[in-house]
Amino acid sequence: MTRLRVLCAALLLLCAGCQGEGDTTPRGVAEAFLDSHYVEIDLPRSREYTVGLARSKVDDQLRLTSGHAIDAGTRKPRVYYKLLEQRESGGRTAFVYQLTIRSEAGGEFSRRVLIRVRREEAGWRVSNYMEY
């Protein structure tokens, strides 16, 4: 019985160590935004991580895509990302990610995305993002 408890405790610690940074750190918020905006294509959820210009951009995308449902039947591309660079300055943090996008019809291509986050009353939020 004690071996089982030790094994379970070790497994719980391992699982806790495998979790990301969550959405309470600058990087955690940037990656939560990436996940919802690019990987899951859930614009309303990605909006929750934004303020300012970033929120305006998401609102524009929501307006432009209204009436076009993205559901379980939609063929979504597979999106993977990797952190390339992190810079901090004046209470703000900027991240550069490499996105790899794979679709059944269009093959594979890459993009970089710059994400800027800043501290707000509600915690860290994406204040701007730009693809290039």
N, CA, C and O atoms as CSV, one atom per row, in Angstrom:
chain,resi,resn,atom,element,x,y,z
A,1,MET,N,N,0.826,-1.208,0.000
A,1,MET,CA,C,0.000,0.000,0.000
A,1,MET,C,C,0.862,1.261,0.000
A,1,MET,O,O,0.527,2.224,-0.690
A,2,THR,N,N,1.950,1.283,0.746
A,2,THR,CA,C,2.806,2.467,0.766
A,2,THR,C,C,3.483,2.690,-0.576
A,2,THR,O,O,3.685,3.837,-0.976
A,3,ARG,N,N,3.835,1.634,-1.271
A,3,ARG,CA,C,4.436,1.805,-2.603
A,3,ARG,C,C,3.454,2.482,-3.554
A,3,ARG,O,O,3.841,3.332,-4.356
A,4,LEU,N,N,2.191,2.103,-3.458
A,4,LEU,CA,C,1.171,2.700,-4.298
A,4,LEU,C,C,1.036,4.191,-3.993
A,4,LEU,O,O,0.902,4.996,-4.915
A,5,ARG,N,N,1.070,4.566,-2.732
A,5,ARG,CA,C,0.976,5.978,-2.358
A,5,ARG,C,C,2.197,6.755,-2.856
A,5,ARG,O,O,2.060,7.871,-3.357
A,6,VAL,N,N,3.366,6.179,-2.722
A,6,VAL,CA,C,4.581,6.840,-3.199
A,6,VAL,C,C,4.521,7.006,-4.714
A,6,VAL,O,O,4.878,8.060,-5.238
A,7,LEU,N,N,4.076,5.982,-5.407
A,7,LEU,CA,C,3.951,6.044,-6.860
A,7,LEU,C,C,2.943,7.112,-7.280
A,7,LEU,O,O,3.198,7.874,-8.213
A,8,CYS,N,N,1.815,7.168,-6.605
A,8,CYS,CA,C,0.795,8.179,-6.912
A,8,CYS,C,C,1.326,9.586,-6.645
A,8,CYS,O,O,1.100,10.494,-7.445
A,9,ALA,N,N,2.025,9.772,-5.535
A,9,ALA,CA,C,2.588,11.084,-5.213
A,9,ALA,C,C,3.619,11.504,-6.262
A,9,ALA,O,O,3.645,12.661,-6.683
A,10,ALA,N,N,4.461,10.567,-6.680
A,10,ALA,CA,C,5.461,10.868,-7.707
A,10,ALA,C,C,4.786,11.222,-9.020
A,10,ALA,O,O,5.230,12.132,-9.720
A,11,LEU,N,N,3.728,10.521,-9.359
A,11,LEU,CA,C,2.992,10.796,-10.588
A,11,LEU,C,C,2.352,12.181,-10.545
A,11,LEU,O,O,2.372,12.900,-11.544
A,12,LEU,N,N,1.789,12.561,-9.406
A,12,LEU,CA,C,1.187,13.889,-9.260
A,12,LEU,C,C,2.237,14.983,-9.409
A,12,LEU,O,O,1.991,15.996,-10.063
A,13,LEU,N,N,3.401,14.785,-8.808
A,13,LEU,CA,C,4.477,15.770,-8.935
A,13,LEU,C,C,4.947,15.884,-10.375
A,13,LEU,O,O,5.217,16.983,-10.860
A,14,LEU,N,N,5.044,14.765,-11.051
A,14,LEU,CA,C,5.457,14.767,-12.448
A,14,LEU,C,C,4.451,15.523,-13.304
A,14,LEU,O,O,4.835,16.331,-14.149
A,15,CYS,N,N,3.166,15.263,-13.088
A,15,CYS,CA,C,2.124,15.947,-13.851
A,15,CYS,C,C,2.129,17.443,-13.577
A,15,CYS,O,O,1.935,18.242,-14.493
A,16,ALA,N,N,2.346,17.828,-12.330
A,16,ALA,CA,C,2.390,19.249,-11.986
A,16,ALA,C,C,3.564,19.926,-12.676
A,16,ALA,O,O,3.446,21.073,-13.107
A,17,GLY,N,N,4.678,19.249,-12.787
A,17,GLY,CA,C,5.845,19.807,-13.451
A,17,GLY,C,C,5.683,19.920,-14.948
A,17,GLY,O,O,6.386,20.706,-15.584
A,18,CYS,N,N,4.771,19.151,-15.532
A,18,CYS,CA,C,4.572,19.170,-16.981
A,18,CYS,C,C,3.642,20.288,-17.428
A,18,CYS,O,O,3.559,20.568,-18.624
A,19,GLN,N,N,2.949,20.926,-16.512
A,19,GLN,CA,C,2.017,21.970,-16.888
A,19,GLN,C,C,2.766,23.204,-17.350
A,19,GLN,O,O,3.900,23.441,-16.933
A,20,GLY,N,N,2.136,23.991,-18.212
A,20,GLY,CA,C,2.729,25.230,-18.680
A,20,GLY,C,C,2.726,26.268,-17.569
A,20,GLY,O,O,2.452,25.959,-16.409
A,21,GLU,N,N,3.033,27.487,-17.938
A,21,GLU,CA,C,3.114,28.547,-16.950
A,21,GLU,C,C,1.743,29.080,-16.566
A,21,GLU,O,O,1.646,29.958,-15.709
A,22,GLY,N,N,0.703,28.580,-17.167
A,22,GLY,CA,C,-0.626,29.086,-16.865
A,22,GLY,C,C,-0.808,30.470,-17.448
A,22,GLY,O,O,0.038,30.938,-18.210
A,23,ASP,N,N,-1.891,31.123,-17.106
A,23,ASP,CA,C,-2.117,32.444,-17.674
A,23,ASP,C,C,-1.935,33.546,-16.639
A,23,ASP,O,O,-2.628,34.563,-16.687
A,24,THR,N,N,-1.007,33.352,-15.703
A,24,THR,CA,C,-0.720,34.366,-14.702
A,24,THR,C,C,0.647,35.004,-14.890
A,24,THR,O,O,0.998,35.928,-14.156
A,25,THR,N,N,1.418,34.537,-15.849
A,25,THR,CA,C,2.728,35.100,-16.148
A,25,THR,C,C,2.687,35.709,-17.545
A,25,THR,O,O,1.797,35.379,-18.328
A,26,PRO,N,N,3.623,36.583,-17.871
A,26,PRO,CA,C,3.615,37.143,-19.226
A,26,PRO,C,C,3.659,36.057,-20.310
A,26,PRO,O,O,2.892,36.105,-21.272
A,27,ARG,N,N,4.553,35.088,-20.151
A,27,ARG,CA,C,4.648,34.024,-21.148
A,27,ARG,C,C,3.398,33.147,-21.148
A,27,ARG,O,O,2.929,32.730,-22.207
A,28,GLY,N,N,2.867,32.872,-19.977
A,28,GLY,CA,C,1.653,32.063,-19.892
A,28,GLY,C,C,0.486,32.704,-20.619
A,28,GLY,O,O,-0.277,32.019,-21.300
A,29,VAL,N,N,0.342,34.025,-20.479
A,29,VAL,CA,C,-0.736,34.743,-21.169
A,29,VAL,C,C,-0.492,34.759,-22.674
A,29,VAL,O,O,-1.418,34.558,-23.460
A,30,ALA,N,N,0.762,34.997,-23.075
A,30,ALA,CA,C,1.085,34.995,-24.508
A,30,ALA,C,C,0.742,33.641,-25.122
A,30,ALA,O,O,0.175,33.578,-26.213
A,31,GLU,N,N,1.082,32.564,-24.430
A,31,GLU,CA,C,0.833,31.230,-24.985
A,31,GLU,C,C,-0.633,30.826,-24.892
A,31,GLU,O,O,-1.120,30.082,-25.743
A,32,ALA,N,N,-1.342,31.299,-23.876
A,32,ALA,CA,C,-2.789,31.048,-23.824
A,32,ALA,C,C,-3.476,31.755,-24.993
A,32,ALA,O,O,-4.406,31.221,-25.598
A,33,PHE,N,N,-2.999,32.970,-25.301
A,33,PHE,CA,C,-3.527,33.695,-26.460
A,33,PHE,C,C,-3.212,32.940,-27.749
A,33,PHE,O,O,-4.088,32.774,-28.598
A,34,LEU,N,N,-1.979,32.486,-27.903
A,34,LEU,CA,C,-1.606,31.708,-29.097
A,34,LEU,C,C,-2.478,30.469,-29.244
A,34,LEU,O,O,-2.970,30.166,-30.331
A,35,ASP,N,N,-2.661,29.759,-28.141
A,35,ASP,CA,C,-3.471,28.538,-28.178
A,35,ASP,C,C,-4.899,28.836,-28.637
A,35,ASP,O,O,-5.416,28.172,-29.535
A,36,SER,N,N,-5.532,29.829,-28.022
A,36,SER,CA,C,-6.928,30.091,-28.364
A,36,SER,C,C,-7.070,30.761,-29.726
A,36,SER,O,O,-8.006,30.453,-30.465
A,37,HIS,N,N,-6.173,31.660,-30.070
A,37,HIS,CA,C,-6.308,32.425,-31.307
A,37,HIS,C,C,-5.860,31.644,-32.545
A,37,HIS,O,O,-6.561,31.626,-33.557
A,38,TYR,N,N,-4.707,31.006,-32.465
A,38,TYR,CA,C,-4.133,30.352,-33.640
A,38,TYR,C,C,-4.353,28.837,-33.676
A,38,TYR,O,O,-4.658,28.283,-34.732
A,39,VAL,N,N,-4.204,28.173,-32.549
A,39,VAL,CA,C,-4.304,26.714,-32.543
A,39,VAL,C,C,-5.767,26.267,-32.569
A,39,VAL,O,O,-6.152,25.451,-33.406
A,40,GLU,N,N,-6.579,26.799,-31.656
A,40,GLU,CA,C,-7.980,26.379,-31.547
A,40,GLU,C,C,-8.923,27.225,-32.405
A,40,GLU,O,O,-10.072,26.840,-32.627
A,41,ILE,N,N,-8.452,28.357,-32.881
A,41,ILE,CA,C,-9.249,29.316,-33.644
A,41,ILE,C,C,-10.545,29.650,-32.890
A,41,ILE,O,O,-11.646,29.562,-33.433
A,42,ASP,N,N,-10.372,30.031,-31.634
A,42,ASP,CA,C,-11.475,30.417,-30.760
A,42,ASP,C,C,-11.302,31.910,-30.458
A,42,ASP,O,O,-10.765,32.292,-29.419
A,43,LEU,N,N,-11.769,32.738,-31.388
A,43,LEU,CA,C,-11.573,34.181,-31.259
A,43,LEU,C,C,-12.214,34.779,-30.013
A,43,LEU,O,O,-11.585,35.608,-29.355
A,44,PRO,N,N,-13.453,34.387,-29.658
A,44,PRO,CA,C,-14.017,34.960,-28.430
A,44,PRO,C,C,-13.158,34.654,-27.188
A,44,PRO,O,O,-13.006,35.505,-26.311
A,45,ARG,N,N,-12.608,33.449,-27.124
A,45,ARG,CA,C,-11.759,33.128,-25.979
A,45,ARG,C,C,-10.444,33.894,-26.042
A,45,ARG,O,O,-9.951,34.354,-25.012
A,46,SER,N,N,-9.868,34.038,-27.233
A,46,SER,CA,C,-8.609,34.774,-27.338
A,46,SER,C,C,-8.796,36.237,-26.931
A,46,SER,O,O,-7.868,36.868,-26.426
A,47,ARG,N,N,-9.986,36.767,-27.151
A,47,ARG,CA,C,-10.291,38.158,-26.795
A,47,ARG,C,C,-10.133,38.391,-25.295
A,47,ARG,O,O,-9.758,39.486,-24.875
A,48,GLU,N,N,-10.413,37.374,-24.488
A,48,GLU,CA,C,-10.319,37.493,-23.029
A,48,GLU,C,C,-8.900,37.811,-22.553
A,48,GLU,O,O,-8.722,38.335,-21.454
A,49,TYR,N,N,-7.901,37.503,-23.358
A,49,TYR,CA,C,-6.508,37.727,-22.983
A,49,TYR,C,C,-5.975,39.071,-23.480
A,49,TYR,O,O,-4.784,39.347,-23.334
A,50,THR,N,N,-6.829,39.908,-24.060
A,50,THR,CA,C,-6.360,41.113,-24.728
A,50,THR,C,C,-6.861,42.401,-24.089
A,50,THR,O,O,-7.842,42.417,-23.346
A,51,VAL,N,N,-6.145,43.487,-24.408
A,51,VAL,CA,C,-6.562,44.860,-24.099
A,51,VAL,C,C,-6.104,45.737,-25.254
A,51,VAL,O,O,-5.287,45.318,-26.075
A,52,GLY,N,N,-6.629,46.948,-25.315
A,52,GLY,CA,C,-6.134,47.945,-26.253
A,52,GLY,C,C,-6.189,47.536,-27.708
A,52,GLY,O,O,-7.202,47.034,-28.195
A,53,LEU,N,N,-5.075,47.759,-28.397
A,53,LEU,CA,C,-4.989,47.485,-29.830
A,53,LEU,C,C,-5.227,46.011,-30.150
A,53,LEU,O,O,-5.880,45.688,-31.142
A,54,ALA,N,N,-4.703,45.126,-29.318
A,54,ALA,CA,C,-4.918,43.689,-29.551
A,54,ALA,C,C,-6.407,43.359,-29.515
A,54,ALA,O,O,-6.893,42.580,-30.335
A,55,ARG,N,N,-7.123,43.945,-28.576
A,55,ARG,CA,C,-8.570,43.696,-28.493
A,55,ARG,C,C,-9.276,44.237,-29.733
A,55,ARG,O,O,-10.195,43.601,-30.250
A,56,SER,N,N,-8.858,45.392,-30.209
A,56,SER,CA,C,-9.462,45.949,-31.431
A,56,SER,C,C,-9.245,45.025,-32.624
A,56,SER,O,O,-10.145,44.839,-33.444
A,57,LYS,N,N,-8.055,44.451,-32.718
A,57,LYS,CA,C,-7.755,43.531,-33.817
A,57,LYS,C,C,-8.632,42.284,-33.741
A,57,LYS,O,O,-9.161,41.834,-34.757
A,58,VAL,N,N,-8.788,41.728,-32.553
A,58,VAL,CA,C,-9.630,40.540,-32.395
A,58,VAL,C,C,-11.089,40.898,-32.688
A,58,VAL,O,O,-11.797,40.130,-33.340
A,59,ASP,N,N,-11.537,42.054,-32.211
A,59,ASP,CA,C,-12.913,42.489,-32.498
A,59,ASP,C,C,-13.147,42.619,-34.000
A,59,ASP,O,O,-14.208,42.240,-34.497
A,60,ASP,N,N,-12.162,43.154,-34.726
A,60,ASP,CA,C,-12.283,43.253,-36.188
A,60,ASP,C,C,-12.396,41.862,-36.812
A,60,ASP,O,O,-13.209,41.644,-37.711
A,61,GLN,N,N,-11.582,40.928,-36.335
A,61,GLN,CA,C,-11.648,39.562,-36.866
A,61,GLN,C,C,-12.988,38.914,-36.553
A,61,GLN,O,O,-13.543,38.201,-37.388
A,62,LEU,N,N,-13.510,39.156,-35.361
A,62,LEU,CA,C,-14.825,38.615,-35.001
A,62,LEU,C,C,-15.900,39.176,-35.918
A,62,LEU,O,O,-16.773,38.441,-36.379
A,63,ARG,N,N,-15.839,40.476,-36.184
A,63,ARG,CA,C,-16.815,41.116,-37.060
A,63,ARG,C,C,-16.717,40.551,-38.480
A,63,ARG,O,O,-17.736,40.273,-39.113
A,64,LEU,N,N,-15.488,40.382,-38.975
A,64,LEU,CA,C,-15.293,39.892,-40.342
A,64,LEU,C,C,-15.691,38.421,-40.518
A,64,LEU,O,O,-16.057,38.000,-41.615
A,65,THR,N,N,-15.616,37.650,-39.439
A,65,THR,CA,C,-15.935,36.223,-39.549
A,65,THR,C,C,-17.323,35.880,-39.011
A,65,THR,O,O,-17.694,34.707,-38.969
A,66,SER,N,N,-18.093,36.887,-38.600
A,66,SER,CA,C,-19.426,36.588,-38.071
A,66,SER,C,C,-20.257,35.904,-39.154
A,66,SER,O,O,-20.216,36.281,-40.325
A,67,GLY,N,N,-21.002,34.900,-38.735
A,67,GLY,CA,C,-21.806,34.128,-39.674
A,67,GLY,C,C,-21.086,32.938,-40.263
A,67,GLY,O,O,-21.689,32.143,-40.985
A,68,HIS,N,N,-19.804,32.801,-39.968
A,68,HIS,CA,C,-19.012,31.665,-40.444
A,68,HIS,C,C,-18.612,30.833,-39.233
A,68,HIS,O,O,-17.672,31.173,-38.515
A,69,ALA,N,N,-19.329,29.754,-39.017
A,69,ALA,CA,C,-19.078,28.926,-37.835
A,69,ALA,C,C,-17.818,28.086,-38.004
A,69,ALA,O,O,-17.584,27.485,-39.053
A,70,ILE,N,N,-17.020,28.061,-36.953
A,70,ILE,CA,C,-15.871,27.160,-36.893
A,70,ILE,C,C,-16.215,26.158,-35.798
A,70,ILE,O,O,-16.179,26.475,-34.609
A,71,ASP,N,N,-16.550,24.941,-36.223
A,71,ASP,CA,C,-16.986,23.924,-35.272
A,71,ASP,C,C,-16.200,22.633,-35.478
A,71,ASP,O,O,-15.170,22.625,-36.153
A,72,ALA,N,N,-16.686,21.557,-34.898
A,72,ALA,CA,C,-15.996,20.267,-34.977
A,72,ALA,C,C,-15.882,19.761,-36.421
A,72,ALA,O,O,-14.970,18.994,-36.730
A,73,GLY,N,N,-16.782,20.172,-37.294
A,73,GLY,CA,C,-16.746,19.723,-38.680
A,73,GLY,C,C,-15.810,20.534,-39.571
A,73,GLY,O,O,-15.562,20.161,-40.718
A,74,THR,N,N,-15.293,21.639,-39.045
A,74,THR,CA,C,-14.395,22.487,-39.820
A,74,THR,C,C,-12.992,21.887,-39.856
A,74,THR,O,O,-12.459,21.470,-38.828
A,75,ARG,N,N,-12.410,21.849,-41.029
A,75,ARG,CA,C,-11.029,21.364,-41.145
A,75,ARG,C,C,-10.086,22.491,-40.764
A,75,ARG,O,O,-9.861,23.422,-41.537
A,76,LYS,N,N,-9.553,22.394,-39.591
A,76,LYS,CA,C,-8.635,23.419,-39.102
A,76,LYS,C,C,-7.206,23.007,-39.431
A,76,LYS,O,O,-6.876,21.821,-39.435
A,77,PRO,N,N,-6.372,23.985,-39.703
A,77,PRO,CA,C,-4.959,23.649,-39.874
A,77,PRO,C,C,-4.354,23.279,-38.526
A,77,PRO,O,O,-4.878,23.653,-37.477
A,78,ARG,N,N,-3.272,22.557,-38.564
A,78,ARG,CA,C,-2.525,22.257,-37.340
A,78,ARG,C,C,-1.473,23.344,-37.191
A,78,ARG,O,O,-0.711,23.632,-38.114
A,79,VAL,N,N,-1.451,23.934,-36.012
A,79,VAL,CA,C,-0.528,25.031,-35.752
A,79,VAL,C,C,0.356,24.658,-34.572
A,79,VAL,O,O,-0.124,24.262,-33.510
A,80,TYR,N,N,1.655,24.793,-34.785
A,80,TYR,CA,C,2.649,24.543,-33.747
A,80,TYR,C,C,3.454,25.825,-33.578
A,80,TYR,O,O,3.661,26.565,-34.540
A,81,TYR,N,N,3.904,26.087,-32.364
A,81,TYR,CA,C,4.709,27.285,-32.168
A,81,TYR,C,C,5.896,27.009,-31.265
A,81,TYR,O,O,5.909,26.074,-30.465
A,82,LYS,N,N,6.905,27.877,-31.433
A,82,LYS,CA,C,8.133,27.761,-30.656
A,82,LYS,C,C,8.591,29.168,-30.302
A,82,LYS,O,O,8.618,30.052,-31.158
A,83,LEU,N,N,8.947,29.373,-29.048
A,83,LEU,CA,C,9.451,30.675,-28.602
A,83,LEU,C,C,10.841,30.895,-29.171
A,83,LEU,O,O,11.723,30.052,-29.012
A,84,LEU,N,N,11.038,32.037,-29.839
A,84,LEU,CA,C,12.339,32.387,-30.400
A,84,LEU,C,C,13.062,33.438,-29.573
A,84,LEU,O,O,14.286,33.406,-29.445
A,85,GLU,N,N,12.288,34.380,-29.006
A,85,GLU,CA,C,12.915,35.498,-28.323
A,85,GLU,C,C,11.974,36.082,-27.284
A,85,GLU,O,O,10.755,36.079,-27.459
A,86,GLN,N,N,12.561,36.589,-26.187
A,86,GLN,CA,C,11.800,37.272,-25.148
A,86,GLN,C,C,12.583,38.511,-24.740
A,86,GLN,O,O,13.776,38.434,-24.447
A,87,ARG,N,N,11.891,39.676,-24.722
A,87,ARG,CA,C,12.514,40.938,-24.310
A,87,ARG,C,C,11.626,41.618,-23.292
A,87,ARG,O,O,10.404,41.647,-23.437
A,88,GLU,N,N,12.253,42.170,-22.251
A,88,GLU,CA,C,11.512,42.901,-21.226
A,88,GLU,C,C,11.989,44.339,-21.192
A,88,GLU,O,O,13.185,44.617,-21.286
A,89,SER,N,N,11.028,45.254,-21.055
A,89,SER,CA,C,11.380,46.667,-20.997
A,89,SER,C,C,10.223,47.453,-20.395
A,89,SER,O,O,9.092,47.363,-20.873
A,90,GLY,N,N,10.496,48.207,-19.370
A,90,GLY,CA,C,9.497,49.103,-18.788
A,90,GLY,C,C,8.222,48.429,-18.332
A,90,GLY,O,O,7.139,48.972,-18.554
A,91,GLY,N,N,8.303,47.277,-17.708
A,91,GLY,CA,C,7.115,46.590,-17.221
A,91,GLY,C,C,6.309,45.885,-18.294
A,91,GLY,O,O,5.201,45.416,-18.035
A,92,ARG,N,N,6.851,45.810,-19.481
A,92,ARG,CA,C,6.202,45.112,-20.590
A,92,ARG,C,C,7.136,44.029,-21.093
A,92,ARG,O,O,8.355,44.119,-20.947
A,93,THR,N,N,6.553,43.018,-21.679
A,93,THR,CA,C,7.354,41.921,-22.219
A,93,THR,C,C,6.905,41.642,-23.646
A,93,THR,O,O,5.713,41.643,-23.953
A,94,ALA,N,N,7.886,41.405,-24.510
A,94,ALA,CA,C,7.600,41.072,-25.912
A,94,ALA,C,C,8.153,39.687,-26.196
A,94,ALA,O,O,9.251,39.341,-25.759
A,95,PHE,N,N,7.389,38.907,-26.924
A,95,PHE,CA,C,7.775,37.555,-27.304
A,95,PHE,C,C,7.713,37.435,-28.819
A,95,PHE,O,O,6.814,37.983,-29.457
A,96,VAL,N,N,8.662,36.723,-29.386
A,96,VAL,CA,C,8.617,36.389,-30.807
A,96,VAL,C,C,8.500,34.873,-30.896
A,96,VAL,O,O,9.331,34.142,-30.358
A,97,TYR,N,N,7.467,34.415,-31.578
A,97,TYR,CA,C,7.221,32.984,-31.764
A,97,TYR,C,C,7.310,32.631,-33.236
A,97,TYR,O,O,6.947,33.428,-34.102
A,98,GLN,N,N,7.789,31.452,-33.508
A,98,GLN,CA,C,7.767,30.875,-34.853
A,98,GLN,C,C,6.549,29.970,-34.929
A,98,GLN,O,O,6.443,29.009,-34.167
A,99,LEU,N,N,5.629,30.263,-35.840
A,99,LEU,CA,C,4.457,29.412,-36.045
A,99,LEU,C,C,4.715,28.527,-37.251
A,99,LEU,O,O,5.215,28.994,-38.275
A,100,THR,N,N,4.377,27.259,-37.133
A,100,THR,CA,C,4.384,26.340,-38.261
A,100,THR,C,C,2.941,25.919,-38.478
A,100,THR,O,O,2.302,25.372,-37.579
A,101,ILE,N,N,2.433,26.177,-39.676
A,101,ILE,CA,C,1.031,25.930,-39.976
A,101,ILE,C,C,0.954,24.860,-41.054
A,101,ILE,O,O,1.535,24.996,-42.131
A,102,ARG,N,N,0.222,23.792,-40.743
A,102,ARG,CA,C,0.061,22.681,-41.690
A,102,ARG,C,C,-1.421,22.496,-41.983
A,102,ARG,O,O,-2.242,22.362,-41.076
A,103,SER,N,N,-1.743,22.494,-43.276
A,103,SER,CA,C,-3.130,22.231,-43.664
A,103,SER,C,C,-3.135,21.109,-44.687
A,103,SER,O,O,-2.152,20.883,-45.393
A,104,GLU,N,N,-4.250,20.419,-44.752
A,104,GLU,CA,C,-4.371,19.314,-45.708
A,104,GLU,C,C,-4.260,19.823,-47.134
A,104,GLU,O,O,-3.637,19.175,-47.975
A,105,ALA,N,N,-4.850,20.963,-47.415
A,105,ALA,CA,C,-4.878,21.464,-48.787
A,105,ALA,C,C,-3.669,22.328,-49.144
A,105,ALA,O,O,-3.224,22.329,-50.292
A,106,GLY,N,N,-3.145,23.053,-48.179
A,106,GLY,CA,C,-2.117,24.039,-48.495
A,106,GLY,C,C,-0.703,23.685,-48.105
A,106,GLY,O,O,0.188,24.527,-48.219
A,107,GLY,N,N,-0.466,22.486,-47.654
A,107,GLY,CA,C,0.884,22.118,-47.257
A,107,GLY,C,C,1.294,22.749,-45.943
A,107,GLY,O,O,0.505,22.832,-45.001
A,108,GLU,N,N,2.547,23.196,-45.892
A,108,GLU,CA,C,3.091,23.756,-44.655
A,108,GLU,C,C,3.771,25.084,-44.949
A,108,GLU,O,O,4.448,25.238,-45.965
A,109,PHE,N,N,3.583,26.039,-44.049
A,109,PHE,CA,C,4.291,27.310,-44.138
A,109,PHE,C,C,4.552,27.829,-42.732
A,109,PHE,O,O,3.986,27.334,-41.758
A,110,SER,N,N,5.414,28.830,-42.641
A,110,SER,CA,C,5.801,29.393,-41.347
A,110,SER,C,C,5.498,30.882,-41.308
A,110,SER,O,O,5.482,31.566,-42.331
A,111,ARG,N,N,5.262,31.352,-40.111
A,111,ARG,CA,C,5.057,32.768,-39.834
A,111,ARG,C,C,5.696,33.059,-38.496
A,111,ARG,O,O,5.851,32.171,-37.657
A,112,ARG,N,N,6.054,34.278,-38.310
A,112,ARG,CA,C,6.478,34.731,-36.984
A,112,ARG,C,C,5.398,35.648,-36.451
A,112,ARG,O,O,4.730,36.360,-37.200
A,113,VAL,N,N,5.245,35.613,-35.152
A,113,VAL,CA,C,4.276,36.505,-34.527
A,113,VAL,C,C,4.952,37.162,-33.323
A,113,VAL,O,O,5.564,36.497,-32.487
A,114,LEU,N,N,4.821,38.479,-33.263
A,114,LEU,CA,C,5.314,39.266,-32.144
A,114,LEU,C,C,4.134,39.522,-31.231
A,114,LEU,O,O,3.105,40.034,-31.672
A,115,ILE,N,N,4.271,39.172,-29.969
A,115,ILE,CA,C,3.201,39.381,-28.990
A,115,ILE,C,C,3.748,40.249,-27.866
A,115,ILE,O,O,4.764,39.921,-27.253
A,116,ARG,N,N,3.068,41.354,-27.603
A,116,ARG,CA,C,3.451,42.244,-26.495
A,116,ARG,C,C,2.421,42.103,-25.388
A,116,ARG,O,O,1.216,42.139,-25.636
A,117,VAL,N,N,2.910,41.942,-24.166
A,117,VAL,CA,C,2.015,41.828,-23.014
A,117,VAL,C,C,2.373,42.905,-21.999
A,117,VAL,O,O,3.523,43.333,-21.898
A,118,ARG,N,N,1.362,43.330,-21.251
A,118,ARG,CA,C,1.586,44.328,-20.202
A,118,ARG,C,C,0.722,43.987,-18.990
A,118,ARG,O,O,-0.275,43.273,-19.097
A,119,ARG,N,N,1.120,44.502,-17.860
A,119,ARG,CA,C,0.415,44.270,-16.598
A,119,ARG,C,C,-0.784,45.204,-16.521
A,119,ARG,O,O,-0.647,46.415,-16.695
A,120,GLU,N,N,-1.952,44.642,-16.262
A,120,GLU,CA,C,-3.195,45.381,-16.070
A,120,GLU,C,C,-3.733,45.044,-14.684
A,120,GLU,O,O,-3.172,44.193,-13.994
A,121,GLU,N,N,-4.812,45.700,-14.272
A,121,GLU,CA,C,-5.431,45.376,-12.979
A,121,GLU,C,C,-5.836,43.913,-12.906
A,121,GLU,O,O,-5.705,43.276,-11.861
A,122,ALA,N,N,-6.329,43.383,-14.022
A,122,ALA,CA,C,-6.799,41.994,-14.069
A,122,ALA,C,C,-5.658,40.999,-14.265
A,122,ALA,O,O,-5.903,39.794,-14.338
A,123,GLY,N,N,-4.415,41.480,-14.351
A,123,GLY,CA,C,-3.272,40.598,-14.581
A,123,GLY,C,C,-2.627,40.911,-15.917
A,123,GLY,O,O,-2.908,41.949,-16.516
A,124,TRP,N,N,-1.776,40.032,-16.381
A,124,TRP,CA,C,-1.088,40.231,-17.656
A,124,TRP,C,C,-2.067,40.067,-18.803
A,124,TRP,O,O,-2.914,39.174,-18.784
A,125,ARG,N,N,-1.948,40.936,-19.811
A,125,ARG,CA,C,-2.814,40.885,-20.982
A,125,ARG,C,C,-1.994,41.180,-22.241
A,125,ARG,O,O,-0.988,41.888,-22.188
A,126,VAL,N,N,-2.434,40.634,-23.360
A,126,VAL,CA,C,-1.820,40.914,-24.647
A,126,VAL,C,C,-2.279,42.303,-25.080
A,126,VAL,O,O,-3.476,42.555,-25.215
A,127,SER,N,N,-1.318,43.202,-25.297
A,127,SER,CA,C,-1.671,44.570,-25.692
A,127,SER,C,C,-1.538,44.771,-27.204
A,127,SER,O,O,-2.151,45.681,-27.763
A,128,ASN,N,N,-0.752,43.938,-27.860
A,128,ASN,CA,C,-0.637,44.003,-29.316
A,128,ASN,C,C,-0.023,42.710,-29.823
A,128,ASN,O,O,0.690,42.019,-29.096
A,129,TYR,N,N,-0.305,42.395,-31.062
A,129,TYR,CA,C,0.329,41.247,-31.721
A,129,TYR,C,C,0.417,41.557,-33.205
A,129,TYR,O,O,-0.405,42.290,-33.755
A,130,MET,N,N,1.431,40.983,-33.840
A,130,MET,CA,C,1.660,41.259,-35.241
A,130,MET,C,C,2.308,40.054,-35.881
A,130,MET,O,O,3.280,39.510,-35.356
A,131,GLU,N,N,1.776,39.637,-37.010
A,131,GLU,CA,C,2.355,38.539,-37.785
A,131,GLU,C,C,3.270,39.109,-38.849
A,131,GLU,O,O,3.005,40.171,-39.414
A,132,TYR,N,N,4.347,38.394,-39.114
A,132,TYR,CA,C,5.234,38.810,-40.205
A,132,TYR,C,C,5.971,37.621,-40.751
A,132,TYR,O,O,6.769,37.762,-41.677
